[in-house]
Amino acid sequence: MSNKRFETIYTQGKLEQFKVLRDNETGVLYMSNYAGAGGGLTVMVDQEGKPLVDEDFKK
């Protein structure tokens, strides 16, 4: 496991950038979006509203 708490596991785009981040302590996935001077971060959830956990995550 990495010493970093968060790790970027997917990136898409250049001017408008999307990233999927994994919390290396819990395996929970987050999506970040940056466009121009703005951006945001949110937890990714399944259809029931539960946080998504990376299927390949191993503590």
All heavy atoms as TSV, in Angstrom:
chain	resi	resn	atom	element	x	y	z
A	1	MET	N	N	0.842	-1.180	0.000
A	1	MET	CA	C	0.000	0.000	0.000
A	1	MET	C	C	0.889	1.246	0.000
A	1	MET	O	O	1.943	1.274	0.605
A	1	MET	CB	C	-0.928	-0.004	1.212
A	1	MET	CG	C	-1.853	1.205	1.237
A	1	MET	SD	S	-3.150	1.092	2.479
A	1	MET	CE	C	-2.256	1.476	3.940
A	2	SER	N	N	0.399	2.261	-0.656
A	2	SER	CA	C	1.128	3.522	-0.754
A	2	SER	C	C	1.129	4.248	0.591
A	2	SER	O	O	0.241	4.082	1.410
A	2	SER	CB	C	0.441	4.391	-1.809
A	2	SER	OG	O	0.995	5.674	-1.823
A	3	ASN	N	N	2.143	5.089	0.807
A	3	ASN	CA	C	2.190	5.922	2.001
A	3	ASN	C	C	1.260	7.117	1.890
A	3	ASN	O	O	1.001	7.795	2.864
A	3	ASN	CB	C	3.619	6.406	2.256
A	3	ASN	CG	C	4.514	5.274	2.688
A	3	ASN	OD1	O	4.058	4.301	3.263
A	3	ASN	ND2	N	5.787	5.399	2.408
A	4	LYS	N	N	0.770	7.389	0.668
A	4	LYS	CA	C	-0.131	8.508	0.444
A	4	LYS	C	C	-1.554	8.110	0.812
A	4	LYS	O	O	-2.000	7.023	0.493
A	4	LYS	CB	C	-0.095	8.937	-1.013
A	4	LYS	CG	C	1.258	9.458	-1.462
A	4	LYS	CD	C	1.202	9.849	-2.918
A	4	LYS	CE	C	2.556	10.318	-3.390
A	4	LYS	NZ	N	2.511	10.657	-4.825
A	5	ARG	N	N	-2.278	9.014	1.458
A	5	ARG	CA	C	-3.671	8.738	1.843
A	5	ARG	C	C	-4.557	8.630	0.604
A	5	ARG	O	O	-5.403	7.751	0.515
A	5	ARG	CB	C	-4.174	9.843	2.777
A	5	ARG	CG	C	-5.655	9.777	3.134
A	5	ARG	CD	C	-5.938	8.669	4.126
A	5	ARG	NE	N	-7.350	8.446	4.311
A	5	ARG	CZ	C	-8.042	8.777	5.390
A	5	ARG	NH1	N	-7.442	9.352	6.400
A	5	ARG	NH2	N	-9.313	8.507	5.475
A	6	PHE	N	N	-4.375	9.540	-0.376
A	6	PHE	CA	C	-5.190	9.534	-1.583
A	6	PHE	C	C	-4.315	9.292	-2.802
A	6	PHE	O	O	-3.195	9.784	-2.881
A	6	PHE	CB	C	-5.950	10.861	-1.740
A	6	PHE	CG	C	-6.971	11.058	-0.664
A	6	PHE	CD1	C	-6.665	11.793	0.462
A	6	PHE	CD2	C	-8.230	10.490	-0.767
A	6	PHE	CE1	C	-7.599	11.980	1.469
A	6	PHE	CE2	C	-9.170	10.665	0.230
A	6	PHE	CZ	C	-8.853	11.404	1.348
A	7	GLU	N	N	-4.862	8.527	-3.764
A	7	GLU	CA	C	-4.130	8.189	-4.975
A	7	GLU	C	C	-5.040	8.395	-6.179
A	7	GLU	O	O	-6.199	7.976	-6.159
A	7	GLU	CB	C	-3.694	6.723	-4.888
A	7	GLU	CG	C	-2.928	6.219	-6.058
A	7	GLU	CD	C	-2.487	4.767	-5.856
A	7	GLU	OE1	O	-2.770	4.174	-4.802
A	7	GLU	OE2	O	-1.879	4.244	-6.789
A	8	THR	N	N	-4.528	9.037	-7.229
A	8	THR	CA	C	-5.283	9.203	-8.462
A	8	THR	C	C	-5.228	7.895	-9.237
A	8	THR	O	O	-4.142	7.404	-9.544
A	8	THR	CB	C	-4.691	10.339	-9.318
A	8	THR	OG1	O	-4.729	11.549	-8.567
A	8	THR	CG2	C	-5.473	10.518	-10.603
A	9	ILE	N	N	-6.405	7.321	-9.543
A	9	ILE	CA	C	-6.423	6.055	-10.269
A	9	ILE	C	C	-6.976	6.200	-11.686
A	9	ILE	O	O	-6.905	5.264	-12.472
A	9	ILE	CB	C	-7.194	4.965	-9.499
A	9	ILE	CG1	C	-8.648	5.355	-9.286
A	9	ILE	CG2	C	-6.511	4.659	-8.178
A	9	ILE	CD1	C	-9.498	4.217	-8.739
A	10	TYR	N	N	-7.531	7.387	-12.027
A	10	TYR	CA	C	-8.044	7.626	-13.375
A	10	TYR	C	C	-8.057	9.118	-13.629
A	10	TYR	O	O	-8.412	9.901	-12.750
A	10	TYR	CB	C	-9.467	7.072	-13.510
A	10	TYR	CG	C	-10.100	7.339	-14.861
A	10	TYR	CD1	C	-9.796	6.541	-15.960
A	10	TYR	CD2	C	-10.987	8.393	-15.037
A	10	TYR	CE1	C	-10.365	6.788	-17.193
A	10	TYR	CE2	C	-11.562	8.644	-16.272
A	10	TYR	CZ	C	-11.246	7.836	-17.346
A	10	TYR	OH	O	-11.804	8.077	-18.572
A	11	THR	N	N	-7.663	9.530	-14.843
A	11	THR	CA	C	-7.691	10.931	-15.248
A	11	THR	C	C	-8.248	11.024	-16.663
A	11	THR	O	O	-7.917	10.194	-17.515
A	11	THR	CB	C	-6.273	11.543	-15.240
A	11	THR	OG1	O	-5.726	11.413	-13.935
A	11	THR	CG2	C	-6.288	13.009	-15.611
A	12	GLN	N	N	-9.089	12.046	-16.898
A	12	GLN	CA	C	-9.657	12.278	-18.225
A	12	GLN	C	C	-9.728	13.775	-18.484
A	12	GLN	O	O	-10.139	14.534	-17.607
A	12	GLN	CB	C	-11.072	11.689	-18.291
A	12	GLN	CG	C	-11.802	11.964	-19.587
A	12	GLN	CD	C	-13.201	11.396	-19.565
A	12	GLN	OE1	O	-13.387	10.240	-19.197
A	12	GLN	NE2	N	-14.174	12.186	-19.938
A	13	GLY	N	N	-9.330	14.194	-19.690
A	13	GLY	CA	C	-9.470	15.584	-20.102
A	13	GLY	C	C	-8.239	16.426	-19.849
A	13	GLY	O	O	-7.332	16.032	-19.127
A	14	LYS	N	N	-8.252	17.608	-20.483
A	14	LYS	CA	C	-7.148	18.558	-20.318
A	14	LYS	C	C	-7.678	19.891	-19.815
A	14	LYS	O	O	-7.336	20.328	-18.746
A	14	LYS	CB	C	-6.413	18.732	-21.640
A	14	LYS	CG	C	-5.755	17.461	-22.122
A	14	LYS	CD	C	-4.396	17.751	-22.670
A	14	LYS	CE	C	-3.805	16.490	-23.259
A	14	LYS	NZ	N	-2.783	15.915	-22.484
A	15	LEU	N	N	-8.541	20.563	-20.615
A	15	LEU	CA	C	-9.086	21.845	-20.174
A	15	LEU	C	C	-10.099	21.652	-19.057
A	15	LEU	O	O	-10.102	22.383	-18.068
A	15	LEU	CB	C	-9.729	22.588	-21.349
A	15	LEU	CG	C	-8.764	22.982	-22.463
A	15	LEU	CD1	C	-9.515	23.624	-23.617
A	15	LEU	CD2	C	-7.681	23.907	-21.942
A	16	GLU	N	N	-10.976	20.686	-19.222
A	16	GLU	CA	C	-11.885	20.285	-18.144
A	16	GLU	C	C	-11.420	18.904	-17.713
A	16	GLU	O	O	-11.465	17.953	-18.479
A	16	GLU	CB	C	-13.335	20.234	-18.618
A	16	GLU	CG	C	-14.285	19.860	-17.506
A	16	GLU	CD	C	-15.747	19.924	-17.913
A	16	GLU	OE1	O	-16.039	20.021	-19.106
A	16	GLU	OE2	O	-16.586	19.842	-17.010
A	17	GLN	N	N	-10.943	18.809	-16.490
A	17	GLN	CA	C	-10.306	17.578	-16.042
A	17	GLN	C	C	-11.135	16.847	-14.996
A	17	GLN	O	O	-11.626	17.454	-14.044
A	17	GLN	CB	C	-8.925	17.896	-15.485
A	17	GLN	CG	C	-8.091	16.671	-15.225
A	17	GLN	CD	C	-6.694	17.036	-14.807
A	17	GLN	OE1	O	-6.512	17.716	-13.807
A	17	GLN	NE2	N	-5.717	16.574	-15.551
A	18	PHE	N	N	-11.288	15.549	-15.216
A	18	PHE	CA	C	-11.950	14.669	-14.254
A	18	PHE	C	C	-10.913	13.699	-13.719
A	18	PHE	O	O	-10.095	13.184	-14.475
A	18	PHE	CB	C	-13.076	13.865	-14.917
A	18	PHE	CG	C	-14.217	14.701	-15.369
A	18	PHE	CD1	C	-14.240	15.232	-16.650
A	18	PHE	CD2	C	-15.280	14.958	-14.522
A	18	PHE	CE1	C	-15.300	16.010	-17.075
A	18	PHE	CE2	C	-16.348	15.739	-14.939
A	18	PHE	CZ	C	-16.355	16.266	-16.223
A	19	LYS	N	N	-10.956	13.443	-12.416
A	19	LYS	CA	C	-10.067	12.464	-11.795
A	19	LYS	C	C	-10.883	11.595	-10.852
A	19	LYS	O	O	-11.826	12.064	-10.223
A	19	LYS	CB	C	-8.966	13.143	-10.970
A	19	LYS	CG	C	-7.939	13.877	-11.770
A	19	LYS	CD	C	-6.860	14.423	-10.852
A	19	LYS	CE	C	-5.813	15.169	-11.650
A	19	LYS	NZ	N	-4.744	15.670	-10.769
A	20	VAL	N	N	-10.495	10.331	-10.756
A	20	VAL	CA	C	-11.044	9.444	-9.738
A	20	VAL	C	C	-9.922	9.194	-8.745
A	20	VAL	O	O	-8.820	8.784	-9.116
A	20	VAL	CB	C	-11.565	8.123	-10.336
A	20	VAL	CG1	C	-12.030	7.177	-9.238
A	20	VAL	CG2	C	-12.706	8.395	-11.314
A	21	LEU	N	N	-10.201	9.480	-7.478
A	21	LEU	CA	C	-9.234	9.317	-6.403
A	21	LEU	C	C	-9.665	8.177	-5.493
A	21	LEU	O	O	-10.860	7.993	-5.256
A	21	LEU	CB	C	-9.138	10.598	-5.565
A	21	LEU	CG	C	-8.903	11.894	-6.332
A	21	LEU	CD1	C	-9.101	13.084	-5.415
A	21	LEU	CD2	C	-7.521	11.903	-6.921
A	22	ARG	N	N	-8.698	7.442	-4.978
A	22	ARG	CA	C	-8.994	6.368	-4.024
A	22	ARG	C	C	-8.375	6.713	-2.684
A	22	ARG	O	O	-7.216	7.100	-2.596
A	22	ARG	CB	C	-8.432	5.038	-4.504
A	22	ARG	CG	C	-8.701	3.906	-3.500
A	22	ARG	CD	C	-8.143	2.583	-3.923
A	22	ARG	NE	N	-6.713	2.683	-4.112
A	22	ARG	CZ	C	-6.067	2.104	-5.129
A	22	ARG	NH1	N	-6.711	1.399	-6.022
A	22	ARG	NH2	N	-4.764	2.249	-5.242
A	23	ASP	N	N	-9.161	6.566	-1.636
A	23	ASP	CA	C	-8.661	6.703	-0.268
A	23	ASP	C	C	-7.954	5.400	0.057
A	23	ASP	O	O	-8.586	4.338	0.099
A	23	ASP	CB	C	-9.836	6.949	0.679
A	23	ASP	CG	C	-9.419	7.111	2.129
A	23	ASP	OD1	O	-8.340	6.616	2.507
A	23	ASP	OD2	O	-10.191	7.714	2.886
A	24	ASN	N	N	-6.648	5.445	0.262
A	24	ASN	CA	C	-5.869	4.225	0.494
A	24	ASN	C	C	-6.046	3.625	1.883
A	24	ASN	O	O	-5.489	2.569	2.162
A	24	ASN	CB	C	-4.391	4.481	0.204
A	24	ASN	CG	C	-4.121	4.554	-1.283
A	24	ASN	OD1	O	-4.713	3.825	-2.067
A	24	ASN	ND2	N	-3.239	5.443	-1.680
A	25	GLU	N	N	-6.828	4.253	2.741
A	25	GLU	CA	C	-7.140	3.651	4.041
A	25	GLU	C	C	-8.472	2.906	4.015
A	25	GLU	O	O	-8.641	1.929	4.728
A	25	GLU	CB	C	-7.147	4.711	5.135
A	25	GLU	CG	C	-5.759	5.214	5.462
A	25	GLU	CD	C	-5.728	6.089	6.698
A	25	GLU	OE1	O	-6.710	6.100	7.469
A	25	GLU	OE2	O	-4.716	6.776	6.886
A	26	THR	N	N	-9.414	3.384	3.187
A	26	THR	CA	C	-10.754	2.787	3.176
A	26	THR	C	C	-11.129	2.161	1.841
A	26	THR	O	O	-12.041	1.339	1.784
A	26	THR	CB	C	-11.822	3.843	3.514
A	26	THR	OG1	O	-11.819	4.840	2.481
A	26	THR	CG2	C	-11.566	4.477	4.859
A	27	GLY	N	N	-10.475	2.563	0.754
A	27	GLY	CA	C	-10.824	2.079	-0.581
A	27	GLY	C	C	-11.961	2.854	-1.229
A	27	GLY	O	O	-12.334	2.576	-2.360
A	28	VAL	N	N	-12.533	3.838	-0.537
A	28	VAL	CA	C	-13.643	4.627	-1.062
A	28	VAL	C	C	-13.154	5.492	-2.221
A	28	VAL	O	O	-12.054	6.037	-2.192
A	28	VAL	CB	C	-14.273	5.506	0.048
A	28	VAL	CG1	C	-15.323	6.450	-0.524
A	28	VAL	CG2	C	-14.890	4.629	1.114
A	29	LEU	N	N	-14.009	5.603	-3.278
A	29	LEU	CA	C	-13.672	6.369	-4.472
A	29	LEU	C	C	-14.328	7.745	-4.453
A	29	LEU	O	O	-15.474	7.888	-4.029
A	29	LEU	CB	C	-14.127	5.607	-5.720
A	29	LEU	CG	C	-13.484	4.241	-5.924
A	29	LEU	CD1	C	-14.111	3.537	-7.112
A	29	LEU	CD2	C	-11.978	4.361	-6.092
A	30	TYR	N	N	-13.590	8.741	-4.934
A	30	TYR	CA	C	-14.058	10.118	-5.033
A	30	TYR	C	C	-13.826	10.598	-6.456
A	30	TYR	O	O	-12.879	10.163	-7.119
A	30	TYR	CB	C	-13.277	11.038	-4.085
A	30	TYR	CG	C	-13.444	10.685	-2.635
A	30	TYR	CD1	C	-12.658	9.703	-2.046
A	30	TYR	CD2	C	-14.390	11.323	-1.856
A	30	TYR	CE1	C	-12.812	9.361	-0.711
A	30	TYR	CE2	C	-14.551	10.996	-0.518
A	30	TYR	CZ	C	-13.764	10.009	0.048
A	30	TYR	OH	O	-13.925	9.678	1.360
A	31	MET	N	N	-14.674	11.511	-6.945
A	31	MET	CA	C	-14.470	12.117	-8.248
A	31	MET	C	C	-14.202	13.601	-8.063
A	31	MET	O	O	-14.924	14.276	-7.314
A	31	MET	CB	C	-15.679	11.961	-9.162
A	31	MET	CG	C	-15.402	12.508	-10.555
A	31	MET	SD	S	-16.810	12.501	-11.660
A	31	MET	CE	C	-17.761	13.837	-10.957
A	32	SER	N	N	-13.162	14.101	-8.725
A	32	SER	CA	C	-12.890	15.530	-8.710
A	32	SER	C	C	-13.017	16.061	-10.130
A	32	SER	O	O	-12.771	15.345	-11.107
A	32	SER	CB	C	-11.493	15.826	-8.152
A	32	SER	OG	O	-10.501	15.373	-9.039
A	33	ASN	N	N	-13.417	17.323	-10.240
A	33	ASN	CA	C	-13.592	17.979	-11.528
A	33	ASN	C	C	-13.025	19.380	-11.422
A	33	ASN	O	O	-13.298	20.088	-10.458
A	33	ASN	CB	C	-15.081	18.033	-11.887
A	33	ASN	CG	C	-15.334	18.901	-13.106
A	33	ASN	OD1	O	-15.764	20.032	-12.972
A	33	ASN	ND2	N	-15.069	18.362	-14.266
A	34	TYR	N	N	-12.204	19.752	-12.402
A	34	TYR	CA	C	-11.644	21.097	-12.469
A	34	TYR	C	C	-11.905	21.653	-13.853
A	34	TYR	O	O	-11.590	21.012	-14.846
A	34	TYR	CB	C	-10.132	21.084	-12.201
A	34	TYR	CG	C	-9.799	20.583	-10.822
A	34	TYR	CD1	C	-9.402	19.283	-10.618
A	34	TYR	CD2	C	-9.922	21.424	-9.716
A	34	TYR	CE1	C	-9.111	18.812	-9.345
A	34	TYR	CE2	C	-9.638	20.959	-8.441
A	34	TYR	CZ	C	-9.231	19.652	-8.268
A	34	TYR	OH	O	-8.952	19.195	-7.018
A	35	ALA	N	N	-12.513	22.827	-13.920
A	35	ALA	CA	C	-12.788	23.497	-15.193
A	35	ALA	C	C	-12.544	24.990	-14.994
A	35	ALA	O	O	-13.253	25.633	-14.223
A	35	ALA	CB	C	-14.221	23.242	-15.636
A	36	GLY	N	N	-11.538	25.517	-15.674
A	36	GLY	CA	C	-11.227	26.935	-15.520
A	36	GLY	C	C	-10.771	27.234	-14.105
A	36	GLY	O	O	-9.864	26.617	-13.578
A	37	ALA	N	N	-11.459	28.171	-13.459
A	37	ALA	CA	C	-11.088	28.571	-12.107
A	37	ALA	C	C	-11.890	27.835	-11.040
A	37	ALA	O	O	-11.717	28.078	-9.858
A	37	ALA	CB	C	-11.291	30.075	-11.938
A	38	GLY	N	N	-12.774	26.922	-11.454
A	38	GLY	CA	C	-13.622	26.228	-10.480
A	38	GLY	C	C	-13.343	24.743	-10.431
A	38	GLY	O	O	-12.699	24.176	-11.307
A	39	GLY	N	N	-13.832	24.121	-9.394
A	39	GLY	CA	C	-13.646	22.688	-9.255
A	39	GLY	C	C	-14.503	22.147	-8.135
A	39	GLY	O	O	-15.172	22.897	-7.414
A	40	GLY	N	N	-14.495	20.838	-8.016
A	40	GLY	CA	C	-15.277	20.216	-6.964
A	40	GLY	C	C	-14.810	18.806	-6.688
A	40	GLY	O	O	-14.055	18.217	-7.460
A	41	LEU	N	N	-15.270	18.265	-5.583
A	41	LEU	CA	C	-14.922	16.914	-5.156
A	41	LEU	C	C	-16.146	16.291	-4.526
A	41	LEU	O	O	-16.842	16.939	-3.732
A	41	LEU	CB	C	-13.776	16.959	-4.133
A	41	LEU	CG	C	-13.323	15.636	-3.541
A	41	LEU	CD1	C	-12.569	14.821	-4.590
A	41	LEU	CD2	C	-12.442	15.884	-2.332
A	42	THR	N	N	-16.434	15.032	-4.885
A	42	THR	CA	C	-17.581	14.349	-4.305
A	42	THR	C	C	-17.282	12.861	-4.167
A	42	THR	O	O	-16.474	12.312	-4.923
A	42	THR	CB	C	-18.854	14.557	-5.155
A	42	THR	OG1	O	-19.983	14.033	-4.464
A	42	THR	CG2	C	-18.749	13.874	-6.511
A	43	VAL	N	N	-17.912	12.232	-3.205
A	43	VAL	CA	C	-17.791	10.788	-3.047
A	43	VAL	C	C	-18.640	10.124	-4.123
A	43	VAL	O	O	-19.718	10.606	-4.472
A	43	VAL	CB	C	-18.217	10.330	-1.621
A	43	VAL	CG1	C	-19.684	10.576	-1.376
A	43	VAL	CG2	C	-17.879	8.877	-1.397
A	44	MET	N	N	-18.141	9.043	-4.697
A	44	MET	CA	C	-18.909	8.292	-5.691
A	44	MET	C	C	-19.781	7.289	-4.938
A	44	MET	O	O	-19.326	6.651	-3.982
A	44	MET	CB	C	-17.970	7.594	-6.671
A	44	MET	CG	C	-17.139	8.578	-7.481
A	44	MET	SD	S	-15.932	7.791	-8.569
A	44	MET	CE	C	-17.012	7.090	-9.802
A	45	VAL	N	N	-21.046	7.153	-5.364
A	45	VAL	CA	C	-21.987	6.270	-4.680
A	45	VAL	C	C	-22.639	5.305	-5.665
A	45	VAL	O	O	-22.699	5.567	-6.867
A	45	VAL	CB	C	-23.082	7.076	-3.935
A	45	VAL	CG1	C	-22.472	7.934	-2.843
A	45	VAL	CG2	C	-23.889	7.918	-4.884
A	46	ASP	N	N	-23.154	4.194	-5.127
A	46	ASP	CA	C	-23.890	3.242	-5.957
A	46	ASP	C	C	-25.361	3.662	-6.028
A	46	ASP	O	O	-25.746	4.722	-5.536
A	46	ASP	CB	C	-23.723	1.815	-5.425
A	46	ASP	CG	C	-24.312	1.582	-4.043
A	46	ASP	OD1	O	-25.100	2.426	-3.559
A	46	ASP	OD2	O	-24.001	0.545	-3.437
A	47	GLN	N	N	-26.204	2.831	-6.629
A	47	GLN	CA	C	-27.621	3.160	-6.802
A	47	GLN	C	C	-28.370	3.287	-5.489
A	47	GLN	O	O	-29.403	3.933	-5.420
A	47	GLN	CB	C	-28.298	2.118	-7.687
A	47	GLN	CG	C	-27.837	2.174	-9.120
A	47	GLN	CD	C	-28.492	1.125	-9.989
A	47	GLN	OE1	O	-29.027	0.144	-9.498
A	47	GLN	NE2	N	-28.443	1.338	-11.291
A	48	GLU	N	N	-27.854	2.697	-4.435
A	48	GLU	CA	C	-28.498	2.770	-3.125
A	48	GLU	C	C	-27.952	3.928	-2.281
A	48	GLU	O	O	-28.369	4.117	-1.145
A	48	GLU	CB	C	-28.318	1.453	-2.382
A	48	GLU	CG	C	-28.991	0.285	-3.094
A	48	GLU	CD	C	-28.699	-1.039	-2.422
A	48	GLU	OE1	O	-27.930	-1.073	-1.438
A	48	GLU	OE2	O	-29.246	-2.054	-2.886
A	49	GLY	N	N	-26.996	4.669	-2.837
A	49	GLY	CA	C	-26.421	5.801	-2.116
A	49	GLY	C	C	-25.264	5.438	-1.206
A	49	GLY	O	O	-24.782	6.267	-0.445
A	50	LYS	N	N	-24.778	4.199	-1.292
A	50	LYS	CA	C	-23.635	3.771	-0.483
A	50	LYS	C	C	-22.343	4.112	-1.209
A	50	LYS	O	O	-22.271	4.012	-2.438
A	50	LYS	CB	C	-23.696	2.261	-0.243
A	50	LYS	CG	C	-24.899	1.820	0.551
A	50	LYS	CD	C	-24.930	0.319	0.701
A	50	LYS	CE	C	-26.202	-0.120	1.416
A	50	LYS	NZ	N	-26.331	-1.576	1.425
A	51	PRO	N	N	-21.300	4.506	-0.482
A	51	PRO	CA	C	-20.027	4.845	-1.126
A	51	PRO	C	C	-19.465	3.668	-1.925
A	51	PRO	O	O	-19.534	2.521	-1.496
A	51	PRO	CB	C	-19.101	5.175	0.043
A	51	PRO	CG	C	-20.017	5.534	1.160
A	51	PRO	CD	C	-21.247	4.706	0.966
A	52	LEU	N	N	-18.926	3.983	-3.114
A	52	LEU	CA	C	-18.275	2.965	-3.927
A	52	LEU	C	C	-16.894	2.678	-3.358
A	52	LEU	O	O	-16.159	3.597	-3.011
A	52	LEU	CB	C	-18.124	3.445	-5.365
A	52	LEU	CG	C	-19.372	3.444	-6.227
A	52	LEU	CD1	C	-19.030	3.980	-7.624
A	52	LEU	CD2	C	-19.980	2.073	-6.333
A	53	VAL	N	N	-16.548	1.405	-3.287
A	53	VAL	CA	C	-15.227	0.976	-2.828
A	53	VAL	C	C	-14.531	0.300	-4.003
A	53	VAL	O	O	-15.130	-0.525	-4.703
A	53	VAL	CB	C	-15.343	0.001	-1.634
A	53	VAL	CG1	C	-13.976	-0.515	-1.219
A	53	VAL	CG2	C	-16.034	0.679	-0.459
A	54	ASP	N	N	-13.294	0.665	-4.246
A	54	ASP	CA	C	-12.499	0.092	-5.334
A	54	ASP	C	C	-12.450	-1.424	-5.179
A	54	ASP	O	O	-12.045	-1.939	-4.134
A	54	ASP	CB	C	-11.095	0.689	-5.299
A	54	ASP	CG	C	-10.237	0.292	-6.487
A	54	ASP	OD1	O	-10.648	-0.560	-7.293
A	54	ASP	OD2	O	-9.125	0.843	-6.596
A	55	GLU	N	N	-12.855	-2.148	-6.236
A	55	GLU	CA	C	-12.879	-3.610	-6.187
A	55	GLU	C	C	-11.489	-4.203	-6.022
A	55	GLU	O	O	-11.334	-5.295	-5.481
A	55	GLU	CB	C	-13.521	-4.166	-7.465
A	55	GLU	CG	C	-14.982	-3.841	-7.600
A	55	GLU	CD	C	-15.567	-4.300	-8.918
A	55	GLU	OE1	O	-14.812	-4.835	-9.762
A	55	GLU	OE2	O	-16.773	-4.123	-9.096
A	56	ASP	N	N	-10.459	-3.489	-6.480
A	56	ASP	CA	C	-9.078	-3.977	-6.396
A	56	ASP	C	C	-8.368	-3.536	-5.122
A	56	ASP	O	O	-7.188	-3.802	-4.953
A	56	ASP	CB	C	-8.278	-3.489	-7.601
A	56	ASP	CG	C	-8.828	-4.023	-8.920
A	56	ASP	OD1	O	-9.343	-5.151	-8.930
A	56	ASP	OD2	O	-8.751	-3.299	-9.921
A	57	PHE	N	N	-9.096	-2.857	-4.220
A	57	PHE	CA	C	-8.486	-2.319	-2.999
A	57	PHE	C	C	-8.120	-3.445	-2.039
A	57	PHE	O	O	-8.904	-4.333	-1.751
A	57	PHE	CB	C	-9.450	-1.351	-2.311
A	57	PHE	CG	C	-8.952	-0.838	-0.994
A	57	PHE	CD1	C	-7.885	0.032	-0.934
A	57	PHE	CD2	C	-9.539	-1.249	0.179
A	57	PHE	CE1	C	-7.431	0.502	0.291
A	57	PHE	CE2	C	-9.092	-0.777	1.405
A	57	PHE	CZ	C	-8.027	0.098	1.442
A	58	LYS	N	N	-6.870	-3.374	-1.545
A	58	LYS	CA	C	-6.389	-4.311	-0.525
A	58	LYS	C	C	-5.682	-3.494	0.539
A	58	LYS	O	O	-4.810	-2.701	0.240
A	58	LYS	CB	C	-5.418	-5.313	-1.133
A	58	LYS	CG	C	-6.077	-6.247	-2.108
A	58	LYS	CD	C	-5.034	-7.196	-2.692
A	58	LYS	CE	C	-5.630	-8.217	-3.598
A	58	LYS	NZ	N	-5.898	-7.828	-4.926
A	59	LYS	N	N	-6.065	-3.667	1.780
A	59	LYS	CA	C	-5.421	-2.954	2.886
A	59	LYS	C	C	-4.039	-3.462	3.110
A	59	LYS	O	O	-3.696	-4.553	2.957
A	59	LYS	CB	C	-6.241	-3.116	4.163
A	59	LYS	CG	C	-7.156	-1.971	4.376
A	59	LYS	CD	C	-7.709	-2.045	5.754
A	59	LYS	CE	C	-8.231	-0.681	6.133
A	59	LYS	NZ	N	-8.839	-0.630	7.397
